Amino acid sequence: MSSRPPAVPVRYEPVFERPEPDEAETTRALVETMRKIQEKTFEDGGHALRSVHAKSHALLQGELEVLVGLPPHLAQGLAAKPGRYPVVMRLSTIPGDILDDNVSTPRGLAIKVVGVQGERLHGSEGHNTQDFVLVNAPAFLKSDAKSFLKSLKLLAATTDKAPGLKKVLSSVLQGVEKVIESAGGQSPTIMSMGGHPETHPLGETYYSQVPVLWGEYMAKVAVAPIAPELTVLTKKAVDIDGMPNGLREAVAEHFARRGGTWELRVQLCTNLEEMPIEDAKVVWPEERSPYVAVARIRVAAQPSWTAARADAVDDRMSFSPWHGLAAHRPIGSVMRVRKAAYEAARAFRESRNQQPVDEPRVLENLPG
Ligand code: HEM
């Protein structure tokens, strides 16, 4: 029997957040580096893209249902009371340029929940959305914003330079990744440079990696597939040989005939030493605090990617952890700097593409 008392979620206190004295300078440099990526891809393609996660593989609409009977520490913010909300989901991969899918990188999932009521985050007033911006690994590749800036500068230097070279690099790195995996570990840096295994995006579990407030508490958030038609795809390799948009095609093949169900899960911080707020690289141990379901997301069969959807979602929407309720304020170094970075990237796309990028108030049907 464990000698530890049952874990109780820690209530948030402002002293848990410790911004570095030069955080404003780090934020400025991150915004500048990301803008350079956007300028480069705009110069080459004549269309403004996201500085990271530029390529979408699916643009889906569905419904989120908050579960009934949640205990008080989970029934917070969006999950405070049972309800159903329309959602948009955008599946992506990390690079800031549109590469062939055999440059294999981590997968992203952005979710926009529409129609949420409650006190808003600073900068998100007047809207009614709650976004979750997730990647398929439980922690961030760097501890804080400053060390992330260093690796971003490296990546930025490769933007649109030599897609052919990136493909070679990716297949070499995938080999290296297999060796590391067989030795029992995964290297986030290698994976972000193109060594991610070529897995099916619909089988993956996606994580916030860094914490948000969960009402009075602090939590990481995850979205995990639960429908058997999705879990059968977990860790399944997709054969995309000779298919530059193979991931998009694999997802489209699925949604042409089937739907999918995911759980939105929350991992509450129960111990600040093991589950730190300021160190983004630490995986919060699930044996101390498991991810627990607070909502379900259901998506019916649909055309999962079309040019008209790309116009509506890739170009006219933006997703940010800072779009949402004050009850889900992003916390910690990486989260704090993301506010300005996402806002600047959105503004660049809006001005260069000369079309508004705004929060939907109601979710009309996405085009087919
Ligand atoms: C300091 C750290 C980070 C910075 C500066 C950063 C910055 C950005 C920027 C500027 C965008 C493009 C936004 C747009 O054009 O609308 C973006 C997109 C994205 N980021 Fe981050 N990010 C960071 C950390 C993370 C983390 C921790 C995750 C998830 C675990 C994440 C997941 C994503 C995803 C999935 C997208 C695509 C969103 C979409 O589909 O619109 N990022 N990021």
Boltz pocket constraint, residues with backbone or C-beta under 6 A from the ligand:
constraints:
  - pocket:
      binder: B
      contacts: [[A, 30], [A, 34], [A, 49], [A, 50], [A, 51], [A, 52], [A, 53], [A, 90], [A, 92], [A, 108], [A, 109], [A, 110], [A, 133], [A, 134], [A, 135], [A, 137], [A, 140], [A, 145], [A, 148], [A, 207], [A, 208], [A, 209], [A, 210], [A, 317], [A, 318], [A, 319], [A, 333], [A, 334], [A, 335], [A, 337], [A, 338], [A, 341], [A, 342], [A, 345], [A, 346], [A, 349]]
      max_distance: 6.0
